[in-house]
């Protein structure tokens, strides 16, 4: 019973979040940006299409809310009455058999036993009829959500967005696969694993290593190299592979070699506390796509005040923010402590990390 109420309430929140997000993105593209030409027309056409898709998804969540709430209301009284009747009557030597007849045993008054059995059967019949009416509608809504949810979760809906390239999709797939675990093919860096994890995602996204260790570890501090060399002697990886500030410098270097990771920093900013007001869709609005990177200057730890954390943007989904509001948000995966598809603002994390500074980095993937 309680689970039906929870499903209805959560479905309503998610539906509202999706509807609000679709309106926000559509308004941004059509009304808030001052631009023109073919790119504007293409972006607006896509925004129109994706708004229709997201509204359809929101409608499916509202259908789930309605069907769950209707089933709850239809059976609430009967369920409570059955509980009360059993509580009041099932005492030694009376036993109530939970079969279609709700057979009552051990009651001295046969008429009272028959009346009790009839009442129980009547309430059970009401429950069965309500279940037959509303359960298919609940399943239909769930099937619709399963079919349409990838539209919202796996396709970026930011300004000028397009479907993900195969390389980006591969990086995001790897991130989601290993966000809550550690790939045994790579060295596990424990609580310092964040940039190591993102570098693995970049390699999964068809980027080539640049350079190698040569003689063990001789080139590891060269910020113009990016490699993970697992040779017979020992693991040899560049500082750019596993160090957050080193990867930042490497991605933003001049004259990158074709096929190697590179990018541009498109936005920086600060988040003061775990309860500060933050735009949950800031990454997509800044033009980032799933597969792009966010780096942070967290305020705690040995390297406080420098770039000391790395996460990968993997898409959008409804999330519950620290203030309890459910909204559509840009979400990231990251290591150190394993996190999958959490709000990019990290406000679900440790309060000691704040105030923090973020760096949004748009990565140039093969095929973009």
C-alpha beads as a LAMMPS data file, in Angstrom:
LAMMPS data file: protein, C-alpha beads

368 atoms
367 bonds

1 atom types
1 bond types

-500.0 500.0 xlo xhi
-500.0 500.0 ylo yhi
-500.0 500.0 zlo zhi

Masses

1 110.0

Atoms # bond

1 1 1 0.000 0.000 0.000
2 1 1 2.646 2.510 1.043
3 1 1 4.704 1.640 -2.021
4 1 1 1.793 2.616 -4.299
5 1 1 1.649 6.037 -2.652
6 1 1 5.425 6.400 -3.025
7 1 1 5.275 5.418 -6.702
8 1 1 2.527 7.945 -7.353
9 1 1 4.328 10.754 -5.526
10 1 1 7.693 10.093 -7.163
11 1 1 6.174 9.702 -10.624
12 1 1 4.486 13.087 -10.243
13 1 1 7.760 14.741 -9.198
14 1 1 9.654 13.212 -12.111
15 1 1 6.927 14.176 -14.569
16 1 1 7.034 17.761 -13.295
17 1 1 10.840 17.848 -13.554
18 1 1 10.818 16.578 -17.142
19 1 1 8.079 18.992 -18.173
20 1 1 9.884 21.937 -16.575
21 1 1 13.201 20.977 -18.186
22 1 1 11.639 20.665 -21.640
23 1 1 10.083 24.105 -21.301
24 1 1 13.324 25.639 -20.019
25 1 1 15.445 24.348 -22.893
26 1 1 12.796 25.229 -25.490
27 1 1 12.481 28.780 -24.132
28 1 1 16.261 29.225 -24.044
29 1 1 16.633 28.290 -27.692
30 1 1 13.610 30.149 -29.034
31 1 1 13.504 33.264 -26.879
32 1 1 16.678 33.832 -24.858
33 1 1 19.420 33.454 -27.479
34 1 1 20.034 36.193 -29.989
35 1 1 21.257 34.358 -33.058
36 1 1 20.111 33.587 -36.564
37 1 1 20.782 31.462 -39.597
38 1 1 20.733 27.770 -40.443
39 1 1 22.221 26.693 -37.095
40 1 1 19.459 28.534 -35.234
41 1 1 16.758 26.967 -37.388
42 1 1 18.204 23.478 -36.955
43 1 1 18.562 23.919 -33.193
44 1 1 15.011 25.226 -32.857
45 1 1 13.615 22.365 -34.935
46 1 1 15.443 19.900 -32.701
47 1 1 14.228 21.728 -29.593
48 1 1 10.638 21.453 -30.864
49 1 1 11.045 17.736 -31.498
50 1 1 12.718 17.033 -28.180
51 1 1 10.140 19.079 -26.308
52 1 1 7.427 16.865 -27.810
53 1 1 9.397 13.754 -26.850
54 1 1 10.011 14.940 -23.294
55 1 1 6.384 15.974 -22.854
56 1 1 5.351 12.504 -23.985
57 1 1 7.721 11.037 -21.396
58 1 1 6.318 13.364 -18.721
59 1 1 2.805 12.247 -19.698
60 1 1 3.821 8.617 -19.210
61 1 1 5.014 9.460 -15.688
62 1 1 1.729 11.268 -15.010
63 1 1 -0.135 8.191 -16.278
64 1 1 1.884 6.078 -13.848
65 1 1 1.015 8.505 -11.063
66 1 1 -2.697 8.397 -11.914
67 1 1 -2.925 4.610 -12.218
68 1 1 -0.975 4.030 -8.988
69 1 1 -3.070 6.589 -7.082
70 1 1 -6.328 5.136 -8.430
71 1 1 -5.329 1.614 -7.454
72 1 1 -4.351 2.822 -4.000
73 1 1 -7.673 4.589 -3.499
74 1 1 -9.630 1.616 -4.849
75 1 1 -8.099 -0.886 -2.445
76 1 1 -7.204 1.241 0.584
77 1 1 -10.486 0.680 2.458
78 1 1 -10.707 -3.043 1.673
79 1 1 -7.116 -3.704 2.704
80 1 1 -7.588 -1.907 6.010
81 1 1 -10.841 -3.760 6.684
82 1 1 -9.207 -7.142 6.024
83 1 1 -6.385 -6.220 8.396
84 1 1 -8.827 -5.197 11.108
85 1 1 -11.054 -8.263 10.724
86 1 1 -8.105 -10.622 10.897
87 1 1 -6.610 -8.722 13.837
88 1 1 -9.876 -8.870 15.775
89 1 1 -10.881 -12.453 14.963
90 1 1 -7.751 -14.538 14.338
91 1 1 -7.092 -15.561 17.942
92 1 1 -6.976 -19.048 19.385
93 1 1 -8.760 -21.220 18.414
94 1 1 -9.981 -19.216 15.384
95 1 1 -7.907 -19.581 12.204
96 1 1 -8.671 -17.727 8.971
97 1 1 -7.448 -19.492 5.842
98 1 1 -6.173 -17.038 3.199
99 1 1 -7.746 -18.820 0.218
100 1 1 -10.442 -17.689 -2.202
101 1 1 -13.085 -18.610 0.355
102 1 1 -11.242 -17.084 3.362
103 1 1 -12.336 -20.194 5.276
104 1 1 -12.822 -19.585 9.002
105 1 1 -11.980 -22.472 11.365
106 1 1 -12.524 -22.851 15.097
107 1 1 -15.293 -20.251 15.547
108 1 1 -18.108 -21.641 17.705
109 1 1 -20.853 -19.582 16.035
110 1 1 -21.211 -20.909 12.491
111 1 1 -23.300 -17.959 11.322
112 1 1 -20.683 -15.515 12.624
113 1 1 -17.987 -17.536 10.852
114 1 1 -19.948 -17.451 7.601
115 1 1 -20.507 -13.696 7.882
116 1 1 -16.821 -13.113 8.584
117 1 1 -15.840 -15.281 5.629
118 1 1 -18.312 -13.465 3.377
119 1 1 -16.990 -10.069 4.445
120 1 1 -13.414 -11.112 3.802
121 1 1 -14.310 -12.528 0.394
122 1 1 -16.152 -9.322 -0.506
123 1 1 -13.183 -7.124 0.366
124 1 1 -10.796 -9.495 -1.442
125 1 1 -13.009 -9.397 -4.533
126 1 1 -12.915 -5.590 -4.528
127 1 1 -9.114 -5.711 -4.349
128 1 1 -8.895 -8.255 -7.168
129 1 1 -11.205 -6.235 -9.414
130 1 1 -9.248 -3.029 -8.768
131 1 1 -6.014 -4.847 -9.480
132 1 1 -7.412 -6.185 -12.755
133 1 1 -8.499 -2.685 -13.759
134 1 1 -5.414 -0.647 -12.813
135 1 1 -2.456 -3.016 -12.903
136 1 1 -2.442 -3.173 -16.748
137 1 1 -2.500 0.638 -16.847
138 1 1 0.458 0.778 -14.465
139 1 1 2.350 -1.710 -16.626
140 1 1 1.448 0.221 -19.782
141 1 1 2.864 3.430 -18.279
142 1 1 6.029 1.643 -17.181
143 1 1 6.486 0.188 -20.656
144 1 1 6.087 3.668 -22.173
145 1 1 8.679 5.082 -19.768
146 1 1 11.140 2.305 -20.536
147 1 1 10.710 2.909 -24.234
148 1 1 11.064 6.689 -24.098
149 1 1 13.406 7.281 -21.154
150 1 1 16.594 6.993 -23.272
151 1 1 15.419 10.132 -25.111
152 1 1 15.892 12.090 -21.910
153 1 1 18.868 10.257 -20.432
154 1 1 21.195 9.533 -23.327
155 1 1 20.779 12.467 -25.706
156 1 1 22.078 15.892 -24.839
157 1 1 19.418 18.591 -25.189
158 1 1 21.694 21.606 -24.894
159 1 1 22.133 24.422 -27.389
160 1 1 23.012 23.151 -30.853
161 1 1 22.944 19.549 -29.671
162 1 1 23.214 16.494 -31.851
163 1 1 23.110 12.777 -31.191
164 1 1 26.290 11.465 -29.607
165 1 1 29.105 10.348 -31.854
166 1 1 30.115 6.686 -31.470
167 1 1 33.279 7.775 -29.622
168 1 1 31.353 9.876 -27.105
169 1 1 28.772 7.136 -26.655
170 1 1 31.564 4.629 -25.956
171 1 1 33.122 6.897 -23.320
172 1 1 29.759 7.380 -21.594
173 1 1 29.004 3.654 -21.755
174 1 1 32.353 2.880 -20.124
175 1 1 31.748 5.516 -17.434
176 1 1 28.355 4.083 -16.507
177 1 1 29.698 0.533 -16.578
178 1 1 32.578 1.206 -14.176
179 1 1 31.240 4.128 -12.123
180 1 1 30.410 1.833 -9.216
181 1 1 33.420 -0.456 -9.582
182 1 1 37.059 -0.683 -10.628
183 1 1 38.209 -2.185 -13.927
184 1 1 40.833 -4.818 -13.023
185 1 1 42.667 -4.036 -16.272
186 1 1 43.875 -0.810 -14.642
187 1 1 45.647 0.057 -11.420
188 1 1 43.248 0.965 -8.619
189 1 1 44.300 4.275 -7.060
190 1 1 41.885 4.067 -4.148
191 1 1 40.602 7.431 -2.951
192 1 1 42.740 9.171 -5.594
193 1 1 41.162 7.302 -8.526
194 1 1 39.050 10.107 -10.030
195 1 1 41.317 11.204 -12.893
196 1 1 42.552 7.666 -13.514
197 1 1 38.890 6.693 -14.044
198 1 1 38.163 9.590 -16.428
199 1 1 41.314 8.832 -18.441
200 1 1 40.041 5.274 -18.851
201 1 1 36.759 6.723 -20.154
202 1 1 38.667 8.873 -22.658
203 1 1 40.644 5.875 -23.880
204 1 1 37.363 3.947 -24.243
205 1 1 36.188 6.929 -26.307
206 1 1 38.717 6.066 -29.053
207 1 1 41.499 8.411 -27.942
208 1 1 45.061 7.224 -28.444
209 1 1 47.816 7.367 -25.850
210 1 1 50.435 10.013 -26.551
211 1 1 53.927 8.740 -25.845
212 1 1 54.811 6.023 -23.385
213 1 1 57.020 5.543 -20.401
214 1 1 60.111 4.546 -22.351
215 1 1 62.557 3.668 -19.630
216 1 1 60.228 3.174 -16.660
217 1 1 58.788 6.463 -15.376
218 1 1 61.315 8.671 -17.170
219 1 1 58.605 10.673 -18.968
220 1 1 55.783 10.509 -16.445
221 1 1 56.055 14.183 -15.416
222 1 1 55.877 15.455 -19.018
223 1 1 52.525 17.247 -19.299
224 1 1 52.724 16.913 -23.089
225 1 1 52.250 13.147 -22.791
226 1 1 49.233 11.074 -21.788
227 1 1 49.649 7.324 -21.468
228 1 1 49.093 4.211 -19.379
229 1 1 51.852 1.667 -19.952
230 1 1 51.255 -1.651 -18.227
231 1 1 54.485 -3.463 -19.071
232 1 1 56.018 -6.585 -17.622
233 1 1 57.993 -4.692 -14.972
234 1 1 55.398 -2.363 -13.437
235 1 1 52.551 -0.020 -14.260
236 1 1 53.910 3.204 -15.727
237 1 1 51.441 6.016 -16.279
238 1 1 51.891 9.700 -16.945
239 1 1 50.935 12.267 -14.340
240 1 1 48.453 13.550 -16.933
241 1 1 46.735 10.160 -16.794
242 1 1 46.075 10.116 -13.056
243 1 1 46.597 13.692 -11.829
244 1 1 43.743 16.199 -12.041
245 1 1 45.812 19.399 -12.550
246 1 1 48.101 17.615 -15.004
247 1 1 45.164 16.365 -17.096
248 1 1 43.755 19.887 -17.105
249 1 1 47.019 21.291 -18.484
250 1 1 47.288 18.476 -21.025
251 1 1 43.751 18.881 -22.388
252 1 1 44.211 22.628 -22.838
253 1 1 47.679 22.405 -24.457
254 1 1 48.519 24.062 -27.755
255 1 1 48.784 22.053 -31.000
256 1 1 47.415 18.687 -29.823
257 1 1 48.306 15.624 -31.885
258 1 1 45.445 14.119 -33.945
259 1 1 43.677 11.279 -32.143
260 1 1 44.779 12.380 -28.664
261 1 1 42.506 13.981 -26.066
262 1 1 42.203 17.756 -26.130
263 1 1 39.597 20.310 -25.209
264 1 1 38.679 23.845 -24.288
265 1 1 37.560 25.302 -20.999
266 1 1 34.171 26.874 -21.662
267 1 1 33.062 28.016 -18.217
268 1 1 34.268 28.305 -14.639
269 1 1 32.411 29.293 -11.515
270 1 1 31.964 28.721 -7.814
271 1 1 29.478 26.835 -5.625
272 1 1 29.562 28.055 -2.055
273 1 1 27.704 25.400 -0.053
274 1 1 25.750 22.152 -0.345
275 1 1 22.537 24.179 -0.219
276 1 1 23.504 27.021 -2.578
277 1 1 21.213 27.689 -5.535
278 1 1 22.771 26.055 -8.608
279 1 1 21.375 25.576 -12.113
280 1 1 20.994 21.775 -12.409
281 1 1 21.271 22.035 -16.225
282 1 1 24.306 24.335 -16.300
283 1 1 26.511 21.859 -18.213
284 1 1 24.149 21.379 -21.150
285 1 1 23.347 25.096 -21.228
286 1 1 27.093 25.799 -21.493
287 1 1 27.214 23.541 -24.565
288 1 1 28.693 20.422 -22.973
289 1 1 27.665 16.998 -24.239
290 1 1 27.879 13.630 -22.523
291 1 1 31.539 12.594 -22.603
292 1 1 32.791 16.075 -21.710
293 1 1 34.593 16.704 -18.422
294 1 1 34.109 18.770 -15.305
295 1 1 37.064 19.413 -13.003
296 1 1 36.838 20.865 -9.525
297 1 1 38.892 22.699 -6.959
298 1 1 37.559 21.109 -3.793
299 1 1 38.239 22.942 -0.565
300 1 1 39.410 19.931 1.448
301 1 1 42.310 17.491 1.241
302 1 1 46.026 17.916 0.706
303 1 1 45.573 19.772 -2.592
304 1 1 42.827 22.186 -1.511
305 1 1 42.719 25.288 -3.669
306 1 1 44.014 23.569 -6.795
307 1 1 42.243 21.402 -9.358
308 1 1 41.986 18.154 -7.417
309 1 1 38.959 16.270 -8.740
310 1 1 37.696 15.099 -12.155
311 1 1 34.267 13.832 -13.273
312 1 1 32.716 12.934 -16.625
313 1 1 29.348 14.268 -17.800
314 1 1 27.091 11.359 -18.813
315 1 1 23.655 12.860 -19.538
316 1 1 20.486 14.036 -17.845
317 1 1 17.927 12.465 -15.570
318 1 1 15.497 13.471 -12.823
319 1 1 17.274 13.762 -9.465
320 1 1 16.344 14.904 -5.992
321 1 1 18.384 17.917 -4.927
322 1 1 19.490 18.600 -1.325
323 1 1 16.468 20.867 -0.801
324 1 1 14.178 17.906 -1.572
325 1 1 13.068 19.198 -4.981
326 1 1 13.067 16.697 -7.854
327 1 1 14.364 18.275 -11.069
328 1 1 15.884 17.280 -14.381
329 1 1 19.647 17.668 -13.956
330 1 1 22.931 17.178 -15.773
331 1 1 24.626 14.235 -14.077
332 1 1 28.203 12.981 -13.811
333 1 1 30.075 9.800 -12.937
334 1 1 33.235 9.860 -10.853
335 1 1 35.536 7.857 -8.644
336 1 1 37.384 8.353 -5.405
337 1 1 34.182 7.263 -3.727
338 1 1 32.149 5.589 -6.476
339 1 1 29.322 7.758 -7.784
340 1 1 27.050 7.115 -10.764
341 1 1 24.751 9.655 -12.411
342 1 1 24.770 12.194 -9.586
343 1 1 24.143 15.964 -9.924
344 1 1 27.124 17.732 -11.457
345 1 1 27.213 20.267 -8.597
346 1 1 28.376 17.527 -6.152
347 1 1 26.050 18.934 -3.497
348 1 1 25.161 15.430 -2.368
349 1 1 28.785 15.056 -1.212
350 1 1 30.833 16.296 1.705
351 1 1 30.120 19.780 2.995
352 1 1 33.805 20.197 3.769
353 1 1 34.537 20.334 0.011
354 1 1 32.781 23.700 -0.239
355 1 1 33.231 26.375 -1.387
356 1 1 34.424 24.768 -4.614
357 1 1 35.385 26.052 -8.049
358 1 1 34.375 24.142 -11.184
359 1 1 35.912 24.041 -14.664
360 1 1 33.732 22.848 -17.570
361 1 1 35.853 21.335 -20.359
362 1 1 34.497 20.542 -23.807
363 1 1 36.468 17.629 -25.232
364 1 1 37.104 17.194 -28.969
365 1 1 36.137 13.572 -29.645
366 1 1 36.895 11.635 -32.829
367 1 1 33.847 12.003 -35.048
368 1 1 32.597 15.275 -33.538

Bonds

1 1 1 2
2 1 2 3
3 1 3 4
4 1 4 5
5 1 5 6
6 1 6 7
7 1 7 8
8 1 8 9
9 1 9 10
10 1 10 11
11 1 11 12
12 1 12 13
13 1 13 14
14 1 14 15
15 1 15 16
16 1 16 17
17 1 17 18
18 1 18 19
19 1 19 20
20 1 20 21
21 1 21 22
22 1 22 23
23 1 23 24
24 1 24 25
25 1 25 26
26 1 26 27
27 1 27 28
28 1 28 29
29 1 29 30
30 1 30 31
31 1 31 32
32 1 32 33
33 1 33 34
34 1 34 35
35 1 35 36
36 1 36 37
37 1 37 38
38 1 38 39
39 1 39 40
40 1 40 41
41 1 41 42
42 1 42 43
43 1 43 44
44 1 44 45
45 1 45 46
46 1 46 47
47 1 47 48
48 1 48 49
49 1 49 50
50 1 50 51
51 1 51 52
52 1 52 53
53 1 53 54
54 1 54 55
55 1 55 56
56 1 56 57
57 1 57 58
58 1 58 59
59 1 59 60
60 1 60 61
61 1 61 62
62 1 62 63
63 1 63 64
64 1 64 65
65 1 65 66
66 1 66 67
67 1 67 68
68 1 68 69
69 1 69 70
70 1 70 71
71 1 71 72
72 1 72 73
73 1 73 74
74 1 74 75
75 1 75 76
76 1 76 77
77 1 77 78
78 1 78 79
79 1 79 80
80 1 80 81
81 1 81 82
82 1 82 83
83 1 83 84
84 1 84 85
85 1 85 86
86 1 86 87
87 1 87 88
88 1 88 89
89 1 89 90
90 1 90 91
91 1 91 92
92 1 92 93
93 1 93 94
94 1 94 95
95 1 95 96
96 1 96 97
97 1 97 98
98 1 98 99
99 1 99 100
100 1 100 101
101 1 101 102
102 1 102 103
103 1 103 104
104 1 104 105
105 1 105 106
106 1 106 107
107 1 107 108
108 1 108 109
109 1 109 110
110 1 110 111
111 1 111 112
112 1 112 113
113 1 113 114
114 1 114 115
115 1 115 116
116 1 116 117
117 1 117 118
118 1 118 119
119 1 119 120
120 1 120 121
121 1 121 122
122 1 122 123
123 1 123 124
124 1 124 125
125 1 125 126
126 1 126 127
127 1 127 128
128 1 128 129
129 1 129 130
130 1 130 131
131 1 131 132
132 1 132 133
133 1 133 134
134 1 134 135
135 1 135 136
136 1 136 137
137 1 137 138
138 1 138 139
139 1 139 140
140 1 140 141
141 1 141 142
142 1 142 143
143 1 143 144
144 1 144 145
145 1 145 146
146 1 146 147
147 1 147 148
148 1 148 149
149 1 149 150
150 1 150 151
151 1 151 152
152 1 152 153
153 1 153 154
154 1 154 155
155 1 155 156
156 1 156 157
157 1 157 158
158 1 158 159
159 1 159 160
160 1 160 161
161 1 161 162
162 1 162 163
163 1 163 164
164 1 164 165
165 1 165 166
166 1 166 167
167 1 167 168
168 1 168 169
169 1 169 170
170 1 170 171
171 1 171 172
172 1 172 173
173 1 173 174
174 1 174 175
175 1 175 176
176 1 176 177
177 1 177 178
178 1 178 179
179 1 179 180
180 1 180 181
181 1 181 182
182 1 182 183
183 1 183 184
184 1 184 185
185 1 185 186
186 1 186 187
187 1 187 188
188 1 188 189
189 1 189 190
190 1 190 191
191 1 191 192
192 1 192 193
193 1 193 194
194 1 194 195
195 1 195 196
196 1 196 197
197 1 197 198
198 1 198 199
199 1 199 200
200 1 200 201
201 1 201 202
202 1 202 203
203 1 203 204
204 1 204 205
205 1 205 206
206 1 206 207
207 1 207 208
208 1 208 209
209 1 209 210
210 1 210 211
211 1 211 212
212 1 212 213
213 1 213 214
214 1 214 215
215 1 215 216
216 1 216 217
217 1 217 218
218 1 218 219
219 1 219 220
220 1 220 221
221 1 221 222
222 1 222 223
223 1 223 224
224 1 224 225
225 1 225 226
226 1 226 227
227 1 227 228
228 1 228 229
229 1 229 230
230 1 230 231
231 1 231 232
232 1 232 233
233 1 233 234
234 1 234 235
235 1 235 236
236 1 236 237
237 1 237 238
238 1 238 239
239 1 239 240
240 1 240 241
241 1 241 242
242 1 242 243
243 1 243 244
244 1 244 245
245 1 245 246
246 1 246 247
247 1 247 248
248 1 248 249
249 1 249 250
250 1 250 251
251 1 251 252
252 1 252 253
253 1 253 254
254 1 254 255
255 1 255 256
256 1 256 257
257 1 257 258
258 1 258 259
259 1 259 260
260 1 260 261
261 1 261 262
262 1 262 263
263 1 263 264
264 1 264 265
265 1 265 266
266 1 266 267
267 1 267 268
268 1 268 269
269 1 269 270
270 1 270 271
271 1 271 272
272 1 272 273
273 1 273 274
274 1 274 275
275 1 275 276
276 1 276 277
277 1 277 278
278 1 278 279
279 1 279 280
280 1 280 281
281 1 281 282
282 1 282 283
283 1 283 284
284 1 284 285
285 1 285 286
286 1 286 287
287 1 287 288
288 1 288 289
289 1 289 290
290 1 290 291
291 1 291 292
292 1 292 293
293 1 293 294
294 1 294 295
295 1 295 296
296 1 296 297
297 1 297 298
298 1 298 299
299 1 299 300
300 1 300 301
301 1 301 302
302 1 302 303
303 1 303 304
304 1 304 305
305 1 305 306
306 1 306 307
307 1 307 308
308 1 308 309
309 1 309 310
310 1 310 311
311 1 311 312
312 1 312 313
313 1 313 314
314 1 314 315
315 1 315 316
316 1 316 317
317 1 317 318
318 1 318 319
319 1 319 320
320 1 320 321
321 1 321 322
322 1 322 323
323 1 323 324
324 1 324 325
325 1 325 326
326 1 326 327
327 1 327 328
328 1 328 329
329 1 329 330
330 1 330 331
331 1 331 332
332 1 332 333
333 1 333 334
334 1 334 335
335 1 335 336
336 1 336 337
337 1 337 338
338 1 338 339
339 1 339 340
340 1 340 341
341 1 341 342
342 1 342 343
343 1 343 344
344 1 344 345
345 1 345 346
346 1 346 347
347 1 347 348
348 1 348 349
349 1 349 350
350 1 350 351
351 1 351 352
352 1 352 353
353 1 353 354
354 1 354 355
355 1 355 356
356 1 356 357
357 1 357 358
358 1 358 359
359 1 359 360
360 1 360 361
361 1 361 362
362 1 362 363
363 1 363 364
364 1 364 365
365 1 365 366
366 1 366 367
367 1 367 368
